[in-house]
Amino acid sequence: MDCRLEALEFDIAGTAGWYSSVVGVLAGFALLAILIPLDHEAATDDDRSADTVVIMTCAFFSLLLLSFSYAILAGRVGDGERSLAVHEQLLLGVAVGLSSLLLMFALNTLLATYGANRRAFLPARRIIVLTTSLIGPAVVIAVQFSNALDIERLRIGADPTLQCGLAGLPSGVWINLAITTIGLAALAVTAMLHRRIPRKSRVASRIAVSVLVYTTVVVVWTSMVAPLLPDEVLTNAVFEHVALATTAFAAVGVAITSWSGR
């Protein structure tokens, strides 16, 4: 049976160039936002302001690293670098999604520090919580599923004997679809049960540090280790499924964190 993925074409290098530009702009916003708490006094305590600075600082450095990494990825235009490019794209996709959500986390904590104006910001904060707990994580999982399709398509091109099953799609796509569906369902369940999640305002800053550590590890991995690995390892199906499952798990963790800081 012919594989439907064979007809897909995707210019990773071209898209990575745009990602580098957009992520660089977001890093500039994060750097500017770090200075915002300097121009006003916290309403009740300094913990929220401290959390805002920590989150924005982590977001800035994470986005800055990603801007350089996507710029390097944009230069991988040769056929011999396709395996490395899709491998790098899948890992960076998690980091850029979570780093973007950090900006929303910080905005939520920042608006909570504005004394008498906090009530005026409540509607906006509800939208931010909804974005960081449901919409944003769902988009991150969906985009990662799309990135995984590029690895599947590359694997099909490298192995003409690979058999496609139901609906002309290889079994790996259906496994990825199952992981994605489970992740989205977990987000929906978390949203329905969010009132049972205890409120912990300091959790977001710990998540921010974790995202920065992850981004740093990914940049080191894709710069020093991944280029030395054979194509079979870079496009391995197990890596693909584990990366997607890790993305879903991280997205649900971000959603829980967002609800706990509501």
C-alpha positions as CSV (number, residue, x, y, z in Angstrom):
1,M,0.0,0.0,0.0
2,D,1.3,3.5,-0.9
3,C,2.1,5.7,2.1
4,R,0.3,9.0,2.1
5,L,3.2,10.6,3.8
6,E,5.3,10.3,0.7
7,A,3.5,13.3,-0.8
8,L,4.3,15.6,2.1
9,E,7.1,18.1,1.6
10,F,8.4,20.4,4.3
11,D,11.3,22.9,4.2
12,I,12.8,22.6,7.7
13,A,15.6,25.1,6.9
14,G,13.1,27.8,5.7
15,T,10.8,27.4,8.7
16,A,13.7,27.3,11.2
17,G,14.8,30.7,9.9
18,W,11.4,32.2,10.7
19,Y,11.4,30.5,14.1
20,S,14.8,32.0,14.8
21,S,13.5,35.5,14.1
22,V,10.3,35.1,16.1
23,V,12.0,33.5,19.0
24,G,14.6,36.3,19.0
25,V,11.8,38.9,19.2
26,L,10.2,37.0,22.1
27,A,13.5,37.0,23.9
28,G,13.6,40.8,23.5
29,F,10.2,41.1,25.1
30,A,11.3,38.9,28.0
31,L,14.4,41.0,28.6
32,L,12.3,44.1,28.7
33,A,9.8,42.5,31.0
34,I,12.5,41.7,33.5
35,L,12.8,45.4,34.2
36,I,9.0,46.0,34.7
37,P,8.8,45.2,38.4
38,L,11.4,48.0,39.1
39,D,8.8,50.7,38.4
40,H,6.2,49.8,41.0
41,E,5.8,48.4,44.5
42,A,4.3,45.0,45.1
43,A,0.8,45.0,46.5
44,T,1.2,42.6,49.5
45,D,4.4,40.7,49.3
46,D,7.6,40.5,47.2
47,D,7.2,36.8,46.4
48,R,5.1,37.4,43.2
49,S,7.6,40.0,42.0
50,A,10.5,37.7,42.6
51,D,8.7,34.9,40.8
52,T,8.1,37.2,37.8
53,V,11.7,38.1,37.5
54,V,12.8,34.5,37.8
55,I,10.3,33.3,35.2
56,M,11.2,36.1,32.8
57,T,14.9,35.6,33.3
58,C,14.6,31.8,32.5
59,A,12.4,32.6,29.5
60,F,14.9,35.2,28.2
61,F,17.9,32.9,28.3
62,S,15.9,29.9,27.0
63,L,14.6,31.9,24.1
64,L,18.0,33.4,23.4
65,L,19.5,29.9,23.2
66,L,16.7,28.7,20.9
67,S,17.2,31.7,18.6
68,F,20.8,30.7,18.0
69,S,19.8,27.0,17.7
70,Y,17.1,27.6,15.1
71,A,19.5,29.9,13.2
72,I,21.9,26.9,13.0
73,L,19.1,24.6,12.0
74,A,18.2,27.0,9.2
75,G,21.6,26.3,7.7
76,R,21.1,22.5,7.5
77,V,20.0,22.5,3.8
78,G,22.0,19.5,2.5
79,D,20.3,16.1,1.9
80,G,22.9,14.5,4.2
81,E,21.7,16.6,7.1
82,R,18.0,15.8,6.9
83,S,18.1,13.2,9.7
84,L,19.9,15.6,12.0
85,A,17.5,18.4,11.1
86,V,14.3,16.5,11.9
87,H,15.9,15.2,15.1
88,E,16.9,18.7,16.2
89,Q,13.5,20.1,15.2
90,L,11.6,17.6,17.4
91,L,13.8,18.4,20.4
92,L,13.7,22.2,19.9
93,G,9.9,22.1,19.4
94,V,9.4,21.2,23.1
95,A,11.7,23.9,24.3
96,V,10.2,26.7,22.2
97,G,6.6,25.8,23.1
98,L,7.3,25.7,26.9
99,S,9.5,28.8,26.8
100,S,6.7,30.7,25.1
101,L,4.3,29.6,27.8
102,L,6.7,31.0,30.4
103,L,6.1,34.5,29.1
104,M,2.4,34.0,29.8
105,F,3.2,32.6,33.3
106,A,5.2,35.6,34.1
107,L,2.5,38.0,32.8
108,N,0.0,36.3,35.1
109,T,2.2,36.7,38.2
110,L,3.1,40.3,37.2
111,L,-0.5,41.4,36.9
112,A,-1.1,40.0,40.4
113,T,1.3,42.5,41.9
114,Y,-0.4,45.7,40.8
115,G,-2.2,46.6,44.0
116,A,-5.5,48.4,43.5
117,N,-5.5,47.6,39.8
118,R,-5.5,43.8,40.4
119,R,-9.2,43.6,40.1
120,A,-9.1,45.3,36.7
121,F,-6.7,42.7,35.5
122,L,-8.7,39.7,36.7
123,P,-10.5,39.1,33.4
124,A,-7.2,39.2,31.6
125,R,-5.6,36.8,34.2
126,R,-8.4,34.3,33.6
127,I,-7.7,34.3,29.9
128,I,-4.0,33.9,30.6
129,V,-4.7,30.9,32.9
130,L,-6.9,29.3,30.3
131,T,-4.2,29.9,27.6
132,T,-1.3,28.4,29.7
133,S,-3.4,25.5,31.1
134,L,-5.3,24.3,28.1
135,I,-4.9,26.2,24.8
136,G,-1.1,26.6,24.8
137,P,-0.2,23.0,26.0
138,A,-2.7,21.6,23.4
139,V,-1.0,23.5,20.7
140,V,2.5,22.4,21.8
141,I,1.4,18.7,21.7
142,A,-0.2,19.2,18.3
143,V,2.8,20.9,16.8
144,Q,5.1,18.1,18.1
145,F,2.8,15.6,16.4
146,S,3.4,17.5,13.2
147,N,7.2,17.5,13.8
148,A,7.1,13.7,14.4
149,L,5.4,13.3,10.9
150,D,8.6,14.7,9.3
151,I,10.6,11.9,11.0
152,E,8.1,9.3,9.8
153,R,8.3,10.6,6.2
154,L,12.1,10.6,6.3
155,R,12.1,7.0,7.5
156,I,9.7,6.0,4.7
157,G,12.0,7.6,2.1
158,A,15.1,5.8,3.6
159,D,13.3,2.4,3.6
160,P,11.2,1.7,0.5
161,T,10.2,-1.7,1.9
162,L,8.4,-0.1,4.9
163,Q,4.8,-1.2,4.8
164,C,2.0,1.2,5.5
165,G,-1.2,0.0,7.1
166,L,-4.6,1.5,7.9
167,A,-5.5,4.5,5.8
168,G,-2.1,4.4,4.1
169,L,-0.2,5.4,7.2
170,P,2.6,3.5,8.9
171,S,2.1,2.1,12.4
172,G,4.3,4.8,13.9
173,V,1.9,7.5,12.9
174,W,-1.0,5.7,14.7
175,I,1.2,5.3,17.8
176,N,1.9,9.1,17.7
177,L,-1.7,9.8,17.2
178,A,-2.6,7.7,20.2
179,I,0.0,9.5,22.4
180,T,-1.3,12.9,21.2
181,T,-4.9,11.9,21.9
182,I,-4.1,10.7,25.4
183,G,-2.2,14.0,26.1
184,L,-5.1,16.1,24.9
185,A,-7.5,14.1,26.9
186,A,-5.3,14.5,30.0
187,L,-5.4,18.3,29.5
188,A,-9.2,18.2,29.3
189,V,-9.5,16.1,32.4
190,T,-7.1,18.5,34.2
191,A,-9.3,21.4,33.2
192,M,-12.4,19.8,34.5
193,L,-10.8,18.9,37.8
194,H,-8.8,22.1,38.2
195,R,-10.7,23.2,41.3
196,R,-9.2,20.2,43.2
197,I,-5.6,21.3,42.3
198,P,-4.1,23.1,45.4
199,R,-2.9,26.6,44.9
200,K,0.9,27.0,45.0
201,S,2.1,30.3,43.6
202,R,5.8,29.4,43.7
203,V,5.6,26.3,41.4
204,A,5.8,28.4,38.2
205,S,9.3,29.6,39.0
206,R,10.5,26.0,39.5
207,I,9.0,25.0,36.2
208,A,10.8,28.0,34.6
209,V,14.1,26.8,35.9
210,S,13.3,23.3,34.6
211,V,12.5,24.6,31.1
212,L,15.8,26.5,31.0
213,V,17.8,23.4,32.1
214,Y,16.0,21.4,29.4
215,T,16.8,23.9,26.7
216,T,20.4,24.0,27.7
217,V,20.7,20.2,27.6
218,V,19.0,20.1,24.2
219,V,21.3,22.8,22.7
220,V,24.4,20.9,24.0
221,W,23.0,17.6,22.7
222,T,22.2,18.9,19.2
223,S,25.5,20.8,19.0
224,M,28.0,18.2,20.3
225,V,26.4,14.7,20.3
226,A,23.7,14.5,17.7
227,P,26.0,15.4,14.7
228,L,28.1,12.4,15.6
229,L,25.3,9.9,15.6
230,P,24.3,7.7,12.6
231,D,21.0,8.4,10.8
232,E,19.4,5.3,12.1
233,V,19.7,6.6,15.6
234,L,18.6,10.1,14.8
235,T,15.4,8.9,13.2
236,N,14.8,6.0,15.5
237,A,11.1,5.2,16.1
238,V,11.6,4.7,19.8
239,F,13.2,8.1,20.2
240,E,10.3,9.7,18.2
241,H,7.6,8.1,20.4
242,V,9.4,8.9,23.7
243,A,10.0,12.5,22.6
244,L,6.3,12.9,21.8
245,A,5.2,11.2,25.1
246,T,7.6,13.5,27.0
247,T,6.1,16.5,25.3
248,A,2.6,15.4,26.3
249,F,3.7,14.7,29.9
250,A,5.4,18.1,30.1
251,A,2.4,19.9,28.7
252,V,0.1,18.3,31.3
253,G,2.6,19.3,34.0
254,V,2.5,22.9,32.7
255,A,-1.3,22.8,32.8
256,I,-1.3,21.6,36.4
257,T,1.2,24.3,37.3
258,S,-0.9,27.0,35.7
259,W,-4.1,25.9,37.5
260,S,-2.2,25.8,40.8
261,G,-1.1,29.4,40.4
262,R,-4.5,30.7,39.3
